[in-house]
Amino acid sequence: MSLKQVNEQSSAFIDISFYDEAGALVTPDTVKWSLVDQYGNIVNARDNVIITPDTTVTIILSGDDLKIDAAEKEMRYVVADATYTETDTGQTVNIKNEYQFEVVRLKKRY
């Protein structure tokens, strides 16, 4: 899988799908996500953002979510946490996903 690159201050669409232990799509009971930089710092106050659960959700990042200061490029991570209820046992199951991408500085800044 190649690393996705996004231009600074542009927009990025992160699709996240959730699967059960058998590999079937599942609709979680809860979904939240955070945006962090390569040092683990929360970016743009995007910490534990709650979204409506579905088998696949799209997180839209833009503006200051994709702002970088001095570097030519910077890693960002969307960390998603979800829970769902396992149908056979009724047990709450945790799903954690991490999606990484690189924010690239534009040669001409607007």
N, C-alpha and C positions, 0 to 999 in steps of 0.2 A: 504494500500500500504506500503510495507516495504521500508526502507531507503536503497538505493544502496550504497555499500561500494566499494571503488577503492583503490588499493595499490598505495602508493606514487611513483612518477616518472614512473608509468605504463602508460596505455592508457585507455581512457574512450570514449564511443560512446553514445552521447545524441541525441535521435530521438525526433524531435518536429513536431507535426502536427497542422494544423491551421483549425479552424471550423468557419462557419458563425453562425448567431443567431438562425438558424434552426437546427444546429448540423451537417450540411453537410460540407465535406472537401472543402476548398477553397485555391486557389493559391494566396498568397498575392502579392501586387504590390512592397512592400519593406520588407526586413527582415534584422535586425541587432541584435547582441547579445553582452553581456558583461559577464565576469567571475569575481565574487566577493567572498571575504571570509566572515566569520561570523560577521565581524565588518563593512562590507560595503566597504572595500578597494578593488580597482581593482587589480586583480592578473595577473602578467606577461604581462602587457600592453594590456590586452584583453578587450578593451573598445569600444563599438559601432562598432564591426566588421561587415562589410556588407557582406552578402552572397546572392547567387542566389536564388530567391524565388521558392518554389515548395509547393505542398500540405503537404509534409513531408520532412524535411531537417535533415541531420545528422551533428552534430558538433563533431569534433574529438579533444579531449584534450589529451596532453601527456607531458612528460618531466617536465619543470618548471611550467606548468599549474597545475600540481599535486604535487608540491614540498611543504613539510612542514618542519618546523625548529625544535622546541623543543617539541611540543605536541605529544602525542600518536596518536591523531586523530584530524581532523579539518574539519569543515563544509565548503563546497563550494556551490555556487549557479550560475547557468547559467540563466541569465535574457534575455529573447527574446522579442523584440518589432517588431511588424509587422503592416502594414496597407494594406487594400484592399478596392476596390470600390464596394459598395453595388449595385447590378444590377438593382433593382427596382427604387431606388432614386438617384443613382449616387453619394451618400454621401461617403466620406472617413471614414472608420471604423478602429479604433485602436484595436489591439489584443496584450495583454501582458501576457507572461507566465514566470513562475519561476520554475526551476528544482533544487532540492537540493540533494546533495550526500555528503558522508563522505569520506575523504581521510585518510587512515590508515597507520601509520608508520610500516615499515617492521622491524621484529625483527633483521634480519641480513641486514645491509646496504651494498650496493654494490658500 
